[in-house]
Amino acid sequence: MADTTTPTRSSTLGLCYGRVSTREQADTGHGLAAQRTRAEAYCHAMGITPGEWIADQGRSGGLAPDKRPGLARALKMLADGEAHALVVPALDRLARNTRDILEVADRAQAQQWRLVVIGLMDSGTPEGRAVLTVMAAMAELERGLISRRTTEALRAARRSGVRLGRPPSDRTRAAGRRIAELRAQGRPWRAIPAVLDAEQYPRASGDMRPWNARACRDALATIELDDQAAAARIAHRNSDIRLS
């Protein structure tokens, strides 16, 4: 069972964590040796006893914490009370999105160990906790904005008479793209159905009824809504606030 007593600075044992992706290994400024030196020097300067050096090599910062073997092991050691702090040389070594950073910070708070990002924050200090509060607030704001934009797009689609459900078929998407091209060329809605019929674009899978202006509007709105929903899902999955 982890010791729930908050350690003093002099008794704090820190795990130093670093990471490089395959692309970054050639960059000596972000090399593991440089990261280790920085983390351990900080520990000595701040009265933290540097414990084990743990690194993930060839692992993207976009991976969730539990998907990186080194970080997952460090988090388990901290949860088990084998160390009192996780010391990281830079924020993007820990993660590249706000969601994962806040997940690690939440574990630190719940399990009573310190998350230290050199030059940015120490969750064991009031200033560090303030930084985390701001990050959490910004992430929540962006999630709310995405939700609102998606809701507004759905409402607009319903007002236009678009039937919402499964994603558009490849044929519907192809017709929608062609309609978008024709509109970009300045073609009026009333002229587009004849073009689609001449080029033999089906209205739907197996539906060879003639096109009309209303069907053209619906097809274009359907693919635009699907594109917006896909973009929103990608942004939400990445926690939306990306780090360089």
C-alpha positions, 0 to 999 in steps of 0.5 A: 500500500502506498504511503499517503504521507506527503513527503518533505523535500529532503525525503523526496525520491524522484523518478526521472523520465525521458522520451524520444521518438524515432524521428527525434533520435537524431536530434542531439538536443532532445537526446536521452542523454541530454534529458537525463542530465537535465532531469538529474541536475534539477533533482540535485538542485531542488533537494530531490533524490534522483532515483531510477532513470526511465525512458521510452525510446522510439515512442510518440508523445501522442501515445497514451501514458499506459501505451508507453512501457517506460511511462507505464512502469514509472506510473505503477511505481509511483502508485505503489509508493516506490517513489514520490515524484515524477521529474520530466525535462520538458512538457512534450516529453511527458505528452503532446496533448492536454488530455494525457497531461491532465490524466497524469496530473490527476493520478499524482493528486489522487495518489499523493506524489508530485509531477514536476515538469522542469521550467513549468510546474511542480504539482506540489506547489501552489504555482504548479497547481495553478498551472494545472487548473488553467490547463484543465479550464482551457481543455474544458472550454475547447471541448465545450466549443467543439460540442457546440459547433457540432450541435449547431451543424446538426441543427442546421442540417435538420433545418435543411431537411437532411436525414441524419444517420449512417455516414454517406456512401461512396456514391453519395460522397462522389455526387456531393463532391461533383455538386460542390465543383459545379457550385464553385463554377457558378452553376445555379441549383436548377442547372445541376440536376441535368449535369448529374443525370448526364454523367450518370451519378446515382442519387443513392445506392441503386437509386437511378431516379432523376436528380432535382435541385432539392436532392442536390442540396441534400447530397451536398449538405450530407457530405459537408456535415459528415466532414464537420463531424469527422473533424470534430471527432479527430479534434476531440480525440486529441484533446484539441489543445496540441503541444509542439 
